[in-house]
Amino acid sequence: MPKRFSTARGREFGDAVRAALSATGMTAREICEKIDWDPGKLSDLVNGKGGCSEVDLAVLLGFCRTPPDEREHLLTIYRETDMKDWWQHHNGAPLPVRIRTFQEHLRTASTFISWMPLLIPGLLQIADYVRALCLASATCPRDEVEQRVAARMAMQQVFRQGLKCKFYIHEQALVLPVGGQDAMRTQLHHLLMMLVRPYIELRVVPVDAGAHAGLCGSFELMRFDRFEPMVFLEGENSNFIIERKDSVKDYEEILKALDRIALSAEESRERISKLAT
């Protein structure tokens, strides 16, 4: 039976299908004529609305000669498009594969909010900071370090679209000398440069705030124009993506609590400037 999508996972699926169609070098109308599809059906599919069965999808991907790995990825997403919460296990997968879902949602988000109690957020990390984290990891293969650094840097291209971002960072993340004192000083100066952009806000939760609502751990929340917000939780070898309204609301309450105790944007800038000297 044709399947209708109602989640951000469906939009991710539509974006990936659009990329597969583009690789054929044919127009959507030409593809529809070849496989005898109504153009509206293909339009719904690439716009994240669904409207096809798994057999339909297999026919489409076969016609597009989609590579096996990408075909399996798309079929997996298709089966998950009606899931509100889902867990991704990626033990042993290279970083570009592990963060693919995150990146695909990030590209279409209208707002991105991050809480990091221990580290500088990934979208604000410099290469030396990422490299130091990889070298300190117990599970990152040494021959993948530079690949992971490049993948993290590529994620930051999202700033070119002016994505509205708000970062909550605990002060202890600003004083942890990841990569050594010189690298950390460069990292702090990078934060200050990023704050010049009007669509980026950073709020520091000071050490003297004591116990606070953010002790539950780091997370990232995205809001979209046409879909409900979602939360990403990143682990060592898996991610958990949350879309259920009641669950997302809990994380929104945590952000409200952090907002009440965090330094203002100007105070946060001054605190970072002081630590960077």
N, C-alpha and C positions, 0 to 999 in steps of 0.2 A: 504494500500500500504506500502511496505517496506520503512523505513525512513533512510536517510543518515545524519550523524552528521558532523558538521564542526566547532563546538565551543568547548571551554573548558568544557562547561556543558556536552557535549557528552562524554568527557573523564571521568568526574566525574561519569556519569552514568555507563560507562564500568567498572570502578573500583568497584562500588557497586555491579554490577551483578557478577563480578568475586568472590567477597566475598560470595555472596549467593550460587554460585556453589560450592565453597570450603566447605561450611557447609554441603554439602551432603555426603562428603567423597568419591565421585566418580570422575573418570577422565572425562575430557571433551569429549573424544571419547565415553565413556560409556553412558554419558548423551545424546549425539547425537544419538546413536543407539536406546536408549529407546524412544525418542520423534521423531525419524525419521527426524533429521536435518542434513544438510551437515556440516561437521566440520569447513569448511571455514566460514560459516554463523555465527557460535558461536564465532569463532576467531575474526571476524570483530566486533561483538557486544562487547566483553570484551576489545577490543583495542580501543574503542571509535569511531568506524567508522559507527556504526549503521547497517542497512541492514535487519531490522525486522519490523513487524507491531506491533501495540499494542496488537492484538490478539495473535500473536506469543509470545510476552513477557509474557502475562497472562498464556499461556500454560506452558512456561518455569518455571515461578515462582510457578505455581501450582505443577508441577512435583518436584520442589526443596523443596516444603513445606515451602516456605518462610513465616515467621510470618506476620500477618496482617499489623502491623505498618510499617515494612520494605517494604512490598509489595506496600503499598500506597505511601511510599516515592519514590520507584523506578518508579512507574507509573507516579507520579508527575514530576519527573526529565525527564522521557521520553517525556512528552508533552512539555517540555521547552528546549529540546536539540537544537532547531534551533533559540533560542532567543539570541540576542546580549546583551541585557540589561534585567535584571529582578530584581524584588523587592521581598524580603522574609519578610513576617510578622510573628513574633514569639511571640506575646504577651502572657505571662504566661508560655512559654515553658522553661524547665530547660536549663542551659547553655550548656551542651553537645549537645543538639539538635540545639540550636541557632548557634553554631559555627561549626557545622558539615560540611557545604559546604566550609567554610574557611579552615578547616583542610584538607579536601580531596584535595583541590587544592594546599595547601601548601606542601603536601607530594610529589607532582610531579613537583613543580616549580623548575626552575634553578636559579632564582634570586628573592629576596624579598626586596622591598624598602618601608620604612615606614616614614611617617611624623606625628609627634605628638606635637602639640603646648601647651598642658596642662598637659599631663600625661607621665609617663614612658611607652614605648611601651609594650604591653601585653607579647611579647616573652621574654622581659627582666625583667619582674616584679618578685619580690620575694614573697613568700607566705604571709608574714605580710602586704605587700603593697596591694596585692589583697584582703586580708581579710578586711583591713581598707576601701577600696573602696566599698566593699559589705555592710559593716555596715553603711556606710554613704549614701548608695543608698536609694531613696524613694520607690523603687519598688522591691528590692530583699528580698524575704521572709527569715526570720532569720534561718529557718530550712534548707535553701539551701546554706548557706554561705560556709560551709566546702566542699560541693559538687562542688561549683563554684571554690573554691581555688584549689581543686584537678584537675578540668578540665583545668584550666589555666596552672597548672604545667605540665600536660600531654602534652599540646601543645608544650612545649619546648623540647620534645623529638626529634623534627625535627632537632635540632642542631647536633644530632648524625650522620646525613647524610652529614654534612658539607655544608649545604645550604648557598650559598653566600648571605649575608645580608648587607644592608646599612640602617642605622637609622638616620633620621634627628629629632632632639629634640630641642625645644625651651628652653632657659636657665631657664625660669620661671617654667618649669616642674621639674627642678633639685632642685629648692629651696622651692617648695611647700611641707611642712612637712606631707605627707600622712602617717598616723599611728603614728605620733609623731617624735621628733628629732632623737631618737635612731634608730627607724625603718628606717627612711630616710637615716641616715648615713650608715646603713647596706646595704640599696638598692644601694647607690652610690658606695660602695665598690664592690658590686656584678657587677655593670656595668664595673668597672675597670678590674675585673677578666675575664669578658666575652670578653673584648677587647684584651686579650692575644691571642684569637683564630684568625688565619690569615684570615678567611672567614667572619669575622664580623667587620664592620666599623661603627663608630658613629661620627656624625658631629653635633656640637652644634650651634644653631642660637642664637647669643648673644642678650641680652636685648637692647643694644645700637644700634642694627640694625634698630630699629624703625619699621615703617610700612613696610610690606613685602608681597610677593606673597602668602605666606602660611596662610594668615589670612582667607582664604576660609574655613579652617577647616581640621581636620585630615583625612588621607586616607592611603591605603596600595596598592601598585602596585606589581603584580607578572608577571614574564616573564617565558616562557616555551620553550622547545626545538622544539616542533611540533605544537604549537598553538600560536595565537596572544596574546599579553599581556592583562591583565585585572586589573581592579581597584575595591577595596572593600571599601564601605562607611558603617560604623557601626553606628546605631542609638540606642535609648533607647529600642525600641521594634521591630526593623526591620533592615534589611540590604539591601543595593542596590549594585548590581554587574554590572559593566560596561565593555563591550567588543567592542563597536563601535570604530573604529579606530580614527575618528575625536575627540571623547570624551576622549579617552585614551590619545591622543596626548596633549590635554589641560593639563592633569595632569602631563605629562612628561615635559611640559614647566614650570610648577610650580616647579618641582624638579630641573630643570636647574637653575631657578632663586634662589632657596634656596641654591644651590651649590655655587653660586657666592658670597653669603653673609655669609655663615656659616664659622665657624672657621675650620682650617685644622684638620685632624684626631689627630695630635700630640697636637695642641692647645686645642682641645676639651678634650683630656685626661688630660691635665694639668688643665683645668678649673674644671673638675669633681674632680680631686685629691684635689684641693684647697677647694672646697665646702665640701668634705668628711672629712676634718680635724676638 
